[in-house]
Amino acid sequence: MERVLVVEDDRAMRLLLKESLKNKGYYIEEAVSAEQALEKIKSESFDLVIMDVKLPGISGIDAIGKIKDTDPDTIIIVMTAYGSKDIALKAIREGAYDYFSKPFRIEEMEIVVERALEKRRLEHELNILRKREAKGLGFEGIVGESAAMKAVMELVEKVAQLDSTVLITGESGTGKELIARAIHLKSRRRGGPFVTVNCAAIPENLLESELFGHERGSFTGAFSQRIGKFELANKGTILLDEIGDMSISIQAKLLRVLEQREIERIGGKRPIAVDVRVIASTNKDLKKGISEKRFREDLFFRLNVFPIMLPPLRERKEDIPILIEHFINDAGKRLGISTEGISKEAMELLLDYNFPGNVRELKNIIERAIILAQDEKIITSRHISFAMGGLKGVPKSEGIEKCISLAEAKDMLERQLILDALKKTDGVQTEAARLLGLSPKNLWKKIKKHRIKVNK
């Protein structure tokens, strides 16, 4: 919950601001003077300070610098009397983010506050990204040793050094946003913002304003100017998630941005240059969308400069054991639950499952299973069955299930993959080796290691 400090000596105005912002879900503290506000800021952290410029004792203008000295990250909005534009501009020069004049409309004030807090969120995310980059964690959260995932990570390394537009495709839950973040963190734009827009989650009538911004009074409800996501992403990267759900009319405007490298706010009279790298992602077949007149062919070619396709989890099952180990460690730390590991029977259940929800589904299953197994310390097939939603046909565990190591899990999966390949090729080992990406000699060694019976 974001924390807001309201500094106003007029009780009625202070209560009005407090109740309005409290209803928006913010945590509110009050102060009647700059001195009282400074005492609170020294002992507590606030995301935003809303302060009248005319206060008893230290004025709001003089308090701005003192607040910034105490907490440079706190955003300040000042309130001025109607017609006091010079004072407002002075406040901004001193370090205030924005202002609004009394009397004001509640809706207008709320928009100014939301815009300020959105800036705070982006700055916070940028700081996190910079820290991750400093630690060399560009691939944080991306787990995989399969040939398919190694190929994806090689593509990320290559394209990150360029400034090309990237189109990431893959089923839901395959990790498209993680790949987009990795590209950003490994690029020359790593010091700039990484801004995401979910095109499927925002109604069409709001998406244009979300992307490109609007001027005050450009349409009903436009009480103040809004900076769009493209401007917020300047010098950085924007991820247009689920771009296959974008309407044709907004696709046309996006195409112009890609071609001209400039945007125009709704109601604006001049183009604004933007320096933004565009990454798009989708779980839809855009070529099918083109044939059905739902997606522009020219936009597709603009986006598909460097395509990256993420494989579904069912096509890289060799990554399941290390993903499970990663999620057990990660969720265990977050939840404060110590888990020794997973049983062989539970691992078999997971390896036999096709995961329509991909990596995201596996992560959720493991997290639920950890919670269920916290008294027993080992995740068993019973916990996995329940975490999967009680899938039909799942056998009940009999007796005590013992913990399986990662090495044992990998061996178990390797044996199963070899058996599957031999079955598909009717026992022809050279063909099976080709399917598995092994030399015939290495395949024979593994057949002997796992004591697999083959026809000679």
C-alpha positions as CSV (number, residue, x, y, z in Angstrom):
1,M,0.0,0.0,0.0
2,E,1.5,3.3,-1.0
3,R,2.0,5.9,1.7
4,V,0.9,9.5,1.3
5,L,1.5,12.4,3.8
6,V,-1.0,15.3,3.6
7,V,0.4,18.6,5.0
8,E,-2.4,21.2,5.4
9,D,-3.2,23.5,8.3
10,D,-6.9,23.9,7.2
11,R,-8.7,21.0,8.9
12,A,-11.6,20.8,6.4
13,M,-9.3,20.7,3.4
14,R,-7.0,18.1,5.2
15,L,-9.9,15.8,5.9
16,L,-11.3,16.1,2.4
17,L,-7.9,15.1,0.9
18,K,-7.5,12.3,3.5
19,E,-10.9,10.7,2.8
20,S,-10.6,11.0,-1.0
21,L,-7.2,9.4,-1.1
22,K,-8.1,6.8,1.5
23,N,-11.0,5.7,-0.7
24,K,-8.4,5.1,-3.5
25,G,-6.6,2.6,-1.3
26,Y,-3.7,4.7,-0.1
27,Y,-2.4,4.8,3.5
28,I,-2.7,8.4,4.7
29,E,-0.8,10.3,7.4
30,E,-1.6,14.0,8.3
31,A,0.5,17.0,9.4
32,V,-0.6,20.5,10.1
33,S,2.8,22.2,9.5
34,A,6.0,21.7,7.6
35,E,7.8,21.2,10.9
36,Q,5.5,18.3,11.9
37,A,5.8,16.9,8.4
38,L,9.6,16.9,8.6
39,E,9.5,15.0,11.9
40,K,7.3,12.3,10.4
41,I,9.5,12.0,7.3
42,K,12.6,11.5,9.5
43,S,11.0,8.5,11.2
44,E,8.8,7.1,8.5
45,S,9.0,6.6,4.7
46,F,6.4,8.2,2.4
47,D,5.9,7.7,-1.4
48,L,4.2,11.0,-1.8
49,V,3.8,14.3,0.1
50,I,0.8,16.6,-0.8
51,M,1.6,20.0,0.8
52,D,0.0,23.5,0.8
53,V,2.6,26.2,0.0
54,K,1.1,28.5,2.6
55,L,1.7,27.0,6.0
56,P,2.3,28.4,9.5
57,G,6.1,28.6,10.3
58,I,8.2,27.1,7.5
59,S,6.4,27.7,4.2
60,G,5.7,24.8,1.8
61,I,8.2,26.2,-0.7
62,D,11.0,26.3,1.9
63,A,10.0,22.8,3.1
64,I,10.5,21.2,-0.3
65,G,14.3,21.2,-0.1
66,K,14.3,20.0,3.5
67,I,12.1,17.1,2.6
68,K,14.3,16.2,-0.4
69,D,17.4,16.4,1.9
70,T,15.8,13.9,4.3
71,D,14.3,11.5,1.6
72,P,15.3,12.3,-2.0
73,D,13.0,9.6,-3.4
74,T,9.8,11.2,-1.9
75,I,7.6,12.8,-4.6
76,I,6.1,16.2,-3.7
77,I,2.9,17.8,-5.0
78,V,2.0,21.3,-3.8
79,M,-1.3,23.1,-3.5
80,T,-1.5,26.8,-4.4
81,A,-4.2,29.4,-4.4
82,Y,-6.0,30.0,-7.7
83,G,-3.9,32.2,-10.0
84,S,-0.6,31.6,-8.1
85,K,1.2,30.1,-11.1
86,D,4.5,31.8,-10.3
87,I,4.6,30.2,-6.9
88,A,3.8,26.8,-8.4
89,L,6.6,27.1,-10.9
90,K,9.0,28.1,-8.1
91,A,7.9,25.0,-6.2
92,I,8.7,22.9,-9.2
93,R,12.1,24.5,-9.6
94,E,12.7,23.7,-5.9
95,G,12.0,20.0,-6.5
96,A,8.2,19.5,-6.5
97,Y,6.9,17.1,-9.1
98,D,3.5,18.8,-9.8
99,Y,0.9,21.2,-8.4
100,F,-2.8,21.8,-8.4
101,S,-4.7,25.0,-7.6
102,K,-7.4,25.6,-5.0
103,P,-10.3,25.2,-5.5
104,F,-9.9,21.9,-7.3
105,R,-12.0,19.0,-8.5
106,I,-11.5,15.8,-6.6
107,E,-11.2,13.9,-9.9
108,E,-8.4,16.2,-11.1
109,M,-6.5,15.9,-7.8
110,E,-6.7,12.1,-7.9
111,I,-5.4,12.0,-11.5
112,V,-2.4,14.2,-10.5
113,V,-1.7,11.9,-7.5
114,E,-2.0,8.7,-9.6
115,R,0.4,10.1,-12.2
116,A,2.9,11.0,-9.5
117,L,2.8,7.6,-7.9
118,E,3.1,5.9,-11.3
119,K,6.4,7.8,-11.8
120,R,7.5,6.6,-8.3
121,R,6.6,3.0,-9.3
122,L,8.6,3.2,-12.5
123,E,11.6,4.8,-10.7
124,H,11.5,2.0,-8.1
125,E,11.4,-0.7,-10.8
126,L,14.2,1.0,-12.6
127,N,16.3,0.9,-9.4
128,I,15.6,-2.8,-9.1
129,L,16.6,-3.5,-12.7
130,R,19.8,-1.5,-12.2
131,K,20.7,-3.5,-9.1
132,R,20.0,-6.8,-10.9
133,E,22.2,-5.8,-13.8
134,A,25.0,-4.8,-11.5
135,K,24.8,-8.3,-10.1
136,G,24.8,-9.9,-13.6
137,L,21.3,-11.3,-13.1
138,G,19.9,-10.6,-16.6
139,F,18.6,-14.2,-16.8
140,E,17.1,-14.2,-13.3
141,G,14.1,-16.5,-13.2
142,I,14.9,-18.1,-16.6
143,V,15.7,-21.7,-15.7
144,G,16.6,-24.4,-18.3
145,E,19.3,-26.6,-19.5
146,S,17.5,-28.1,-22.5
147,A,18.7,-27.6,-26.0
148,A,15.6,-25.6,-26.7
149,M,16.1,-23.1,-23.9
150,K,19.9,-22.8,-24.5
151,A,19.0,-21.8,-28.1
152,V,16.6,-19.2,-26.8
153,M,19.2,-17.7,-24.4
154,E,21.7,-17.6,-27.2
155,L,19.2,-15.6,-29.3
156,V,18.6,-13.2,-26.3
157,E,22.4,-12.6,-26.0
158,K,22.7,-11.8,-29.7
159,V,19.6,-9.5,-30.1
160,A,20.2,-7.7,-26.9
161,Q,23.3,-6.0,-28.3
162,L,21.3,-4.6,-31.3
163,D,18.3,-2.3,-31.2
164,S,16.0,-4.4,-33.3
165,T,12.3,-4.8,-32.7
166,V,11.7,-8.3,-31.2
167,L,8.6,-10.5,-31.5
168,I,8.3,-13.1,-28.7
169,T,5.8,-15.9,-29.3
170,G,4.7,-18.8,-27.2
171,E,1.9,-20.2,-25.2
172,S,0.7,-18.6,-22.0
173,G,3.0,-19.3,-19.1
174,T,6.1,-19.9,-21.1
175,G,7.9,-16.9,-19.7
176,K,7.7,-14.3,-22.5
177,E,8.0,-11.3,-20.1
178,L,11.1,-12.8,-18.5
179,I,12.7,-13.1,-21.9
180,A,11.8,-9.5,-22.7
181,R,13.3,-8.3,-19.4
182,A,16.5,-10.2,-20.1
183,I,16.8,-8.6,-23.5
184,H,16.4,-5.1,-21.9
185,L,18.9,-5.9,-19.0
186,K,21.5,-7.1,-21.4
187,S,21.1,-4.2,-23.9
188,R,22.7,-0.7,-24.0
189,R,19.3,0.6,-22.7
190,R,19.6,-1.2,-19.4
191,G,19.9,2.1,-17.6
192,G,16.5,3.2,-18.9
193,P,13.0,2.2,-17.9
194,F,11.4,-1.2,-18.8
195,V,7.7,-0.5,-19.3
196,T,5.1,-3.2,-19.9
197,V,1.6,-2.8,-21.4
198,N,-0.9,-5.7,-21.4
199,C,-2.9,-4.9,-24.6
200,A,-5.5,-7.6,-23.7
201,A,-6.2,-6.2,-20.2
202,I,-7.0,-2.6,-21.3
203,P,-10.3,-1.7,-23.0
204,E,-9.8,-0.4,-26.6
205,N,-11.2,3.1,-25.7
206,L,-8.5,3.5,-23.1
207,L,-5.5,1.7,-24.7
208,E,-4.7,4.6,-27.1
209,S,-4.4,7.0,-24.1
210,E,-2.4,4.5,-22.2
211,L,0.1,4.1,-25.0
212,F,0.3,7.6,-26.4
213,G,-1.1,9.9,-23.6
214,H,-3.6,12.7,-23.9
215,E,-3.9,16.5,-23.5
216,R,-6.1,18.1,-20.9
217,G,-9.7,18.4,-22.2
218,S,-9.1,16.2,-25.2
219,F,-12.2,14.1,-24.3
220,T,-14.7,13.7,-21.5
221,G,-12.9,12.9,-18.3
222,A,-9.5,14.2,-19.5
223,F,-9.1,16.5,-16.5
224,S,-5.3,16.8,-16.9
225,Q,-2.5,16.0,-19.2
226,R,-1.5,12.3,-19.2
227,I,2.0,11.0,-20.2
228,G,1.6,7.8,-22.2
229,K,3.7,4.6,-21.8
230,F,5.8,5.3,-24.9
231,E,7.0,8.6,-23.4
232,L,7.6,7.0,-20.0
233,A,9.7,4.3,-21.8
234,N,11.9,6.9,-23.5
235,K,15.6,5.8,-23.6
236,G,14.4,2.4,-22.5
237,T,12.3,-0.5,-23.6
238,I,8.5,-1.0,-24.0
239,L,7.0,-4.5,-23.9
240,L,3.6,-4.7,-25.8
241,D,2.3,-7.9,-24.2
242,E,-0.5,-9.8,-26.0
243,I,-0.3,-7.6,-29.1
244,G,-2.5,-10.0,-31.0
245,D,-5.4,-8.5,-29.0
246,M,-4.8,-5.0,-30.2
247,S,-7.5,-3.4,-32.4
248,I,-6.9,-2.6,-36.0
249,S,-7.3,1.1,-35.4
250,I,-4.6,1.2,-32.7
251,Q,-2.4,-1.1,-34.8
252,A,-2.3,1.7,-37.5
253,K,-1.2,4.2,-34.9
254,L,1.5,1.8,-33.6
255,L,2.8,1.3,-37.1
256,R,3.3,5.0,-37.5
257,V,5.3,5.1,-34.2
258,L,7.5,2.3,-35.4
259,E,8.1,4.0,-38.8
260,Q,8.4,7.7,-37.6
261,R,9.8,7.2,-34.1
262,E,7.4,9.7,-32.8
263,I,4.0,9.7,-31.0
264,E,1.1,12.2,-30.8
265,R,-1.0,12.5,-27.7
266,I,-4.8,12.4,-28.1
267,G,-5.7,16.1,-28.6
268,G,-2.1,17.0,-29.2
269,K,-1.1,19.4,-31.9
270,R,2.5,18.4,-32.4
271,P,4.4,15.1,-32.7
272,I,6.8,14.1,-29.9
273,A,10.0,12.2,-30.7
274,V,10.6,9.0,-28.7
275,D,13.7,6.8,-28.4
276,V,12.2,3.5,-27.4
277,R,13.0,-0.1,-28.2
278,V,9.8,-2.1,-28.9
279,I,9.4,-5.7,-27.9
280,A,6.1,-7.4,-28.6
281,S,4.8,-10.7,-27.3
282,T,1.7,-12.9,-28.1
283,N,0.3,-16.3,-27.6
284,K,-1.8,-15.9,-30.8
285,D,-1.0,-17.0,-34.4
286,L,-0.5,-13.6,-36.0
287,K,-0.2,-15.0,-39.5
288,K,-3.7,-16.5,-39.0
289,G,-4.8,-13.1,-37.7
290,I,-3.5,-11.5,-40.9
291,S,-5.5,-14.0,-43.1
292,E,-8.6,-13.2,-41.0
293,K,-8.1,-9.4,-41.4
294,R,-7.6,-9.1,-37.6
295,F,-3.9,-8.1,-37.8
296,R,-2.1,-5.8,-40.1
297,E,0.5,-7.5,-42.3
298,D,2.7,-4.4,-42.5
299,L,2.7,-4.2,-38.7
300,F,3.6,-7.9,-38.5
301,F,6.7,-7.4,-40.7
302,R,7.7,-4.3,-38.6
303,L,7.5,-6.3,-35.4
304,N,8.9,-9.6,-36.6
305,V,12.4,-8.2,-37.3
306,F,13.9,-10.7,-34.8
307,P,11.5,-13.5,-33.8
308,I,12.0,-15.6,-30.7
309,M,9.7,-18.6,-30.1
310,L,9.5,-20.0,-26.6
311,P,8.9,-23.8,-26.5
312,P,6.1,-25.1,-24.3
313,L,7.1,-27.0,-21.2
314,R,5.9,-30.4,-22.6
315,E,8.6,-30.0,-25.3
316,R,11.4,-29.5,-22.8
317,K,10.6,-32.0,-20.1
318,E,14.3,-32.4,-19.3
319,D,14.0,-29.0,-17.6
320,I,11.2,-30.1,-15.2
321,P,13.5,-31.5,-12.5
322,I,15.7,-28.3,-12.3
323,L,12.6,-26.1,-12.5
324,I,11.1,-28.0,-9.6
325,E,14.3,-27.6,-7.5
326,H,14.3,-23.8,-8.4
327,F,10.7,-23.4,-7.4
328,I,11.1,-25.4,-4.2
329,N,14.0,-23.1,-3.1
330,D,12.3,-19.9,-4.3
331,A,8.9,-20.6,-2.7
332,G,10.4,-22.0,0.4
333,K,12.4,-18.8,1.0
334,R,9.3,-16.6,0.3
335,L,6.9,-18.6,2.4
336,G,9.4,-19.4,5.2
337,I,8.8,-23.2,4.8
338,S,11.6,-25.6,4.8
339,T,11.2,-28.5,2.4
340,E,13.7,-31.4,2.0
341,G,12.6,-32.2,-1.5
342,I,10.2,-34.3,-3.7
343,S,9.5,-38.0,-3.8
344,K,10.2,-40.2,-6.8
345,E,6.4,-40.9,-7.1
346,A,5.6,-37.2,-7.1
347,M,8.3,-36.5,-9.7
348,E,6.8,-39.2,-11.9
349,L,3.4,-37.6,-11.7
350,L,4.9,-34.3,-12.8
351,L,6.9,-35.8,-15.6
352,D,3.9,-37.6,-17.0
353,Y,1.8,-34.4,-17.0
354,N,1.6,-32.1,-20.1
355,F,1.3,-28.7,-18.4
356,P,-1.2,-26.8,-20.6
357,G,-0.3,-23.7,-18.4
358,N,3.4,-24.4,-18.9
359,V,6.1,-23.1,-16.4
360,R,3.6,-20.8,-14.6
361,E,1.4,-23.8,-13.9
362,L,4.3,-25.9,-12.6
363,K,5.3,-23.0,-10.3
364,N,1.8,-22.7,-8.9
365,I,1.6,-26.5,-8.4
366,I,4.9,-26.6,-6.5
367,E,4.0,-23.6,-4.3
368,R,0.6,-25.2,-3.3
369,A,2.4,-28.6,-2.7
370,I,5.0,-26.9,-0.4
371,I,2.2,-25.4,1.7
372,L,0.4,-28.8,1.9
373,A,3.7,-30.7,2.8
374,Q,5.0,-28.3,5.4
375,D,4.4,-30.8,8.3
376,E,5.9,-33.7,6.4
377,K,8.9,-31.9,4.9
378,I,8.8,-34.0,1.7
379,I,6.5,-33.3,-1.3
380,T,4.7,-36.6,-2.1
381,S,2.4,-37.7,-4.9
382,R,-0.6,-37.1,-2.6
383,H,0.4,-33.4,-2.3
384,I,1.0,-33.1,-6.0
385,S,-2.3,-34.7,-6.9
386,F,-4.1,-32.3,-4.6
387,A,-2.2,-29.3,-5.9
388,M,-3.1,-30.3,-9.4
389,G,-6.7,-30.2,-8.5
390,G,-7.2,-33.9,-7.8
391,L,-6.6,-35.1,-11.4
392,K,-8.5,-38.2,-12.3
393,G,-6.5,-41.4,-12.5
394,V,-3.8,-40.3,-10.1
395,P,-2.9,-43.3,-7.9
396,K,-2.9,-43.0,-4.2
397,S,0.5,-43.2,-2.5
398,E,1.1,-46.5,-0.7
399,G,3.7,-46.6,2.1
400,I,6.4,-44.0,2.7
401,E,7.7,-42.0,-0.2
402,K,11.4,-41.1,-0.1
403,C,13.0,-37.9,-1.3
404,I,14.6,-38.1,-4.7
405,S,17.7,-36.1,-5.6
406,L,18.0,-33.9,-8.6
407,A,20.6,-36.2,-10.1
408,E,18.2,-39.2,-9.7
409,A,15.3,-37.2,-11.2
410,K,17.5,-36.4,-14.2
411,D,18.5,-40.0,-14.6
412,M,14.8,-41.1,-14.4
413,L,13.8,-38.6,-17.1
414,E,16.8,-39.4,-19.3
415,R,15.8,-43.1,-19.2
416,Q,12.2,-42.3,-20.1
417,L,13.3,-40.0,-23.0
418,I,15.5,-42.8,-24.5
419,L,12.7,-45.3,-24.2
420,D,10.3,-42.9,-26.0
421,A,12.8,-42.2,-28.8
422,L,13.4,-45.9,-29.3
423,K,9.7,-46.5,-29.4
424,K,9.2,-43.8,-32.0
425,T,12.0,-45.1,-34.2
426,D,11.0,-48.8,-33.9
427,G,14.3,-49.5,-32.0
428,V,16.6,-48.0,-34.7
429,Q,19.3,-46.5,-32.5
430,T,20.8,-44.2,-35.1
431,E,17.4,-42.6,-35.6
432,A,16.7,-42.4,-31.9
433,A,20.1,-40.8,-31.4
434,R,19.3,-38.1,-34.0
435,L,15.9,-37.4,-32.2
436,L,17.7,-37.0,-28.9
437,G,20.5,-34.9,-30.3
438,L,23.2,-37.5,-29.3
439,S,25.8,-39.4,-31.2
440,P,25.1,-43.1,-31.7
441,K,28.1,-43.9,-29.5
442,N,26.8,-41.7,-26.6
443,L,23.3,-43.2,-26.9
444,W,24.7,-46.7,-26.6
445,K,26.6,-45.7,-23.4
446,K,23.3,-44.3,-21.9
447,I,21.4,-47.5,-23.0
448,K,23.9,-49.6,-21.1
449,K,23.9,-47.1,-18.1
450,H,20.1,-47.4,-17.7
451,R,20.1,-51.1,-18.5
452,I,17.6,-50.7,-21.3
453,K,16.8,-53.8,-23.3
454,V,17.1,-53.3,-27.0
455,N,16.7,-55.6,-30.0
456,K,20.0,-56.4,-31.7
